[in-house]
Amino acid sequence: MKTTRARKTGKPARPDRPEKYERGTRSYTMSHIRGKDTSIEVLVRSYLFRRGLRFRKNDRRYPGHPDVVLPKYRTIVFVNGCFWHMHEGCPRCSMPKSNVEFWTAKLLRNRERDVAQRAELAAAGWRVIVVWECELAKAVREDRLARLYDQIVVGADAGAGPGMDAGPGPSSEESVGRN
């Protein structure tokens, strides 16, 4: 492994611990974190498509570039990662131990932007549904996907108001009002 050296931040390198990555590897790794077509997005989209729903994906005309846009049902679905969107109460949402100031500011900005975008979409008459990464764990996946389908199809027939999630479950009702 490589030995430590002084960092660009002016802080001395920790002599007791070698660098985890070679120079440039961390940057390369972080550059490959995708913003769209993540595995959880593909999972949700393929389920909705199999159930016969047709939609647009990552439509740039709407605030937040929603993951799934269903114009027929006037519904927008965001598939959020628990870490990147700070899912409250979720064990996957943890603050990194290093560079805490940077990460706190970045993740709070993400959360505030999500709230503003959802409010804008609701004001435009769209129903917004948020599906969290932790809701797509294998143990609860089928349940959540079936509930999502019902929220879209049955919720539209029931005449749920704009910006409101229809359907049972605390995560669906909390999704709009929270973060």
VEXMIVO-831682 format. One line per 8 residues: number of its first residue (from 1); their letters; for each residue x, y, z of C-alpha. Coordinates in pm, whole numbers, plus 32768, in hexadecimal, padded with zeros to 4 digits. Example, Ala and Ser with C-alpha at 12.3 -4.5 7.8 and 13.67 -1.06 7.14 Angstrom:
<recs>
1 = AS = 84CE/7E3E/830C; 8557/7F96/82CA
</recs>
This chain:
<recs>
1 = MKTTRARK = 8000/8000/8000; 8062/8165/7FCE; 80EB/8234/80EB; 8040/8371/815E; 8094/84CE/80E4; 801F/862F/812D; 7EC4/867E/80AC; 7E60/87AA/7FDC
9 = TGKPARPD = 7D83/8826/80F8; 7EB6/887F/81C3; 7E68/877B/82CB; 7F84/868B/8310; 7F53/8529/829B; 7F14/8429/83A9; 8061/8377/83CB; 7FC5/824E/847E
17 = RPEKYERG = 7EE4/81F0/835A; 7F40/81B7/81EC; 7E6D/8247/80D2; 7D48/8166/807A; 7D53/81B5/7F04; 7E66/8202/7E0C; 7E73/8367/7D8B; 7D4B/83A6/7CA3
25 = TRSYTMSH = 7C91/8267/7CFD; 7B9D/8310/7DED; 7B45/841A/7CEA; 7B14/830D/7BE1; 7A36/8241/7CC9; 795D/836B/7D2A; 7938/83D5/7BBE; 788B/828C/7B73
33 = IRGKDTSI = 776E/82BC/7C69; 7647/82E0/7B80; 7533/83E1/7B9C; 7438/8323/7ACA; 73ED/81BC/7A68; 7457/8140/7BBE; 7400/7FDA/7C17; 72DC/8044/7CF3
41 = EVLVRSYL = 7250/8128/7BE2; 7265/8010/7AE1; 71BB/7F25/7BD8; 7094/8013/7C08; 7075/8065/7A95; 707E/7EFB/7A27; 6F70/7EA1/7B26; 6E8E/7FBD/7AB0
49 = FRRGLRFR = 6EC9/7F61/7943; 6E75/7DF2/7988; 6D30/7E65/7A29; 6CD5/7F1A/78E7; 6D24/8081/7945; 6DCF/815B/7844; 6E9D/8282/78B3; 6FB7/8372/786A
57 = KNDRRYPG = 70FE/8350/7923; 71E2/8464/79A3; 7113/856F/78F5; 71DC/86B2/78FE; 70A6/878C/78CE; 7041/8763/7A3A; 70EF/87DB/7B76; 71D7/86D3/7C01
65 = HPDVVLPK = 71DB/8606/7ABD; 70ED/84FF/7B4B; 714C/8392/7B28; 6FF0/8331/7AAB; 6EE7/8419/7A15; 6D8C/838A/79D9; 6CCA/849A/791E; 6B8E/83C5/7901
73 = YRTIVFVN = 6B76/83B6/7A7D; 6C0A/8511/7AB7; 6D06/8468/7B9C; 6E7C/8489/7BCB; 6F54/8389/7C7E; 70A8/83D0/7D18; 7180/82A5/7D75; 726A/832B/7E80
81 = GCFWHMHE = 73A2/8298/7F18; 7390/82AD/8093; 74F0/833B/80B8; 74E6/8443/7FA6; 738C/84C7/8003; 73AD/84A1/8180; 7290/83B4/81C8; 723A/8401/8333
89 = GCPRCSMP = 723A/82DB/841F; 72E1/81F5/8326; 7423/8140/8386; 74A5/8174/8222; 74A2/82E9/825D; 75DE/8324/8322; 76C7/844B/831E; 7828/83FC/82A7
97 = KSNVEFWT = 792D/8414/83B7; 7A2B/84D3/82E7; 79FA/862C/8251; 78BB/8653/831C; 788A/87C3/82CC; 7889/8785/8155; 779E/865B/8166; 76AC/8700/8256
105 = AKLLRNRE = 768A/8830/8174; 766B/875D/8038; 7565/866D/80BF; 7497/8784/815E; 749A/883C/800F; 741C/86FC/7F69; 7301/86DF/8066; 729A/884E/8045
113 = RDVAQRAE = 72A0/8836/7ECA; 71C4/86FD/7ED7; 70C1/87B2/7FAE; 70BA/88E0/7EC6; 709B/8807/7D8E; 6F7E/873B/7E20; 6EC6/8877/7E86; 6EEF/8904/7D27
121 = LAAAGWRV = 6E6B/87C3/7C8A; 6D43/87B7/7D7B; 6CF0/8922/7D29; 6CED/88C1/7BB9; 6BEA/87B3/7C02; 6CC7/867D/7C0D; 6CAC/8569/7D10; 6E09/851E/7D93
129 = IVVWECEL = 6E68/83C9/7E1A; 6FBA/8381/7EB6; 7043/821F/7EC5; 716D/81F3/7FAB; 728E/8106/7F73; 724E/8056/80C0; 70E8/800C/8055; 7175/7F3E/7F35
137 = AKAVREDR = 7237/7E48/800D; 71E7/7CE2/7FA9; 7115/7C9E/80E0; 701C/7DB8/8099; 704F/7DFB/7F25; 6F1B/7D50/7E93; 6E3B/7DEF/7F97; 6EBE/7F4D/7F4F
145 = LARLYDQI = 6EAE/7F26/7DD5; 6D47/7EA9/7DE6; 6CEF/7FCE/7EC7; 6D9A/80BD/7DD1; 6CC7/8031/7CB4; 6B8C/8060/7D84; 6BF5/81C2/7DE1; 6C18/8215/7C71
153 = VVGADAGA = 6AE8/8165/7BE0; 69EC/815A/7CFD; 6A61/82A5/7D8F; 6A1C/8351/7C43; 68BD/82BB/7C31; 6874/831B/7D9A; 68BE/8484/7D42; 69D8/84BF/7E36
161 = GPGMDAGP = 6A35/862D/7E39; 6B69/86B5/7D8E; 6CAA/867C/7E49; 6C0E/8579/7F2E; 6C65/840B/7F36; 6B43/831B/7F34; 6B59/81C7/7FCE; 6BA2/8121/8118
169 = GPSSEESV = 6CE5/811E/81D9; 6D9F/8220/82A2; 6EBD/8240/81A9; 6DD7/82AB/808E; 6D26/83B8/8154; 6E62/8437/81F7; 6F22/8444/80AF; 6E83/8583/802E
177 = GRN = 6E84/864F/816E; 6FDF/85E9/81D4; 7131/8649/8140
</recs>
